[in-house]
C-alpha cells in the first residue's frame, strides 16, 4: 500500500481552530500533532475513497483554515518540511522524488538555534543536500546532533513517534454571530455550520446522537441570565444533516428571543455508536416506526418537550392505575412496574375521565344529564386489593343515551353508587 502524508502548518494553534479536527477526520482518523502549529494526516488508506492524491489534496486544503500551508510526501516529517520550506514543489508521491526535493530545501527549514545557523553559514552549507554530505561524526562533535535527528526523521518514511489525536467522546462547539442577532435568520447563519460540523463528527465516528442541546448566549451586562438553554431530545438517535438541521430550526422557531444573541453553542453530551440499518426488498415495519419517530421529533421541536406524553402499561387492573404517562422521548427511561399478562377487552372507551363523576339515580338506575342510560348486558367486574381495607369492587357497563352516545359507567359494589368513568368515540 502506498504511504502518503499531508502535513498542515496552521495559522493558529489547533485549540484555537474549533471543529478543525472533526472536519479533517472525515478523510482519515490517523491524525497526529507534530508541534502546536503542525498537523500531519496519514492518508494511505483514504486514496481510493476520494479520487486519488490530487483530489484529496484539494479537499484537505478546502477544509483547512485560511492561511494554512500544506505539504504532501511519503513521510510525515518530509511533508512537514516541504510545507515549511518549499514555495513551489510541495507535493511528491515517490520516495526518490521526496529525497530529491528535500535535498533542495534550505537548511533554515530545520529548527535551528542562532549558533547553529551561524555555523552552517560559515561553512557555506545552504541546502539539506549539502548538510547530508558532511561527516556525521564531525557534526555530532560540534553540537549539531539535533540537526542529525531532524534529517533522519525527514528522510525516513516511517510513521512519527507522536501519538494519534484521540476523538472526543462528546461534541461541543460554539460560533459567534457576525452581529448581534435579533432574528432567526441571523441565528441560522451560525446554526448551519455548527450542525454541519456535528454531523461530520457523527459520520467520522459512525455515531448518532439521541439529544441536541442549543445554547444562546446574550449580553451579560444587560441581562441577569445571559443564556437561553434549548434541549432537544430525539425519539431515535440521528446523524443525518437534513434531519438534525430541520429539527433545530423548528426548535428555534418556537422561541421568543429575550434579547440579542451574541453566539450559539451546539452540544451533544453522549454520542453512542449507530446501529446498522438492514436493507430488504420486502416492506419493513421499521420504516413505519421511522415515520412515527419523525412525527414525534417534529411535534416536540415545535411544541416543546413537555407537550408530548406517552402511555405505559402498568400491572394494575384498576383503569385509573393501569397506565402511566411520561414524556414521549423518555418513556424508555421511566421506572415502571412490570406489566402482567392481562387481556384488555374491546369494550374499553377511547377517553378515560381524570376522575369518575358521581351519577344521580332513579329507582337504582343511573341518570346522565337528567336522562336515563340504557345499560348493555354482560358487565365487566374489576376487583383489586382484596387484602386491603380500601379494596375496589366494581361492575363496568357500556351505557347508551337517547342520542345513541355511548358511555362507560360502573356500579360501586361497596357503596352502591353509580359513576361515569369514560366516553366512547
C-alpha angles and dihedrals in degrees: 000000000000114000114221133167134186117201122197126203103205125210089223134026116276091251089060092053105073114203096010095114092049091047093051092044089072087073099043139345091218102091124147134183112231092181134343091279101034128077125184125199125200103217098171094115096039102060097092092045098058104037102268137300098306095052091043090050091055094047094049091050090048090054092048124089121262113278096032118144118209140192133189125205141134089263131057097225091041091056089047092054091047090052091048103043113019116081094187118013101053097141127070129158105185128068093231094051089046091058091045093052092046091053089061095051116107118252089241086074087078122075102265135176119224090256093051092047090052092050093052090047091052091051092049091240106151107155135040092249090062091046091054091055093059117096110270093214091054092050090050092051091052093054098260097121091120089060091053090052091051091048092050091051093047096052095040115087092202117120115268121260093237115110124254117257110257119230115240116249092224136033125241125161134160130197128186120226119241088239138000101293120216097167137058090244090062092048090048091065089064096035096060097057092042094052090043089054090048093052091047089054091050092047094050093050095037088236137137133209124228092190138034120195120201119195122189115202119210135185106292092203093061103037132053091215107036096186135069113201118204115183117196115193116191127215090223129017112268135202104162116112097220094050095047093045092047093051093046091052091050090050091053093047090062091055129094106211112234091203146335115316119231100180142356129224125199116192139170113194094196130026110181122191113276122244119240116250112223118221122223138175091222125074111277125212089215089072091062090048090052090053090051091049091050090052092050092049092049093049092047093048090052100039104027136250095285097054098072124068132183125206120229125194116243131197097251127102093210107102094223091052099037096090140036123208119217138160110297095234095043100045092111091056096054118104110233139163117268105262117238124226101269128158111226110212121234089236093077115118126246094230123045116196117235089234129014114253118228111237127211117236139214116201088345091305119122121247128200119197089346094304124108119246122227109227121213118224127252103051124202115240120211120189125176138167098019088161091060133068094238095054124157125236116171140158112210121206135185106233133190131198130211091273092056092250111148127222138183111230133167137202114226104223092198099054101019093231127134123230136188109227108163148011128224120224 
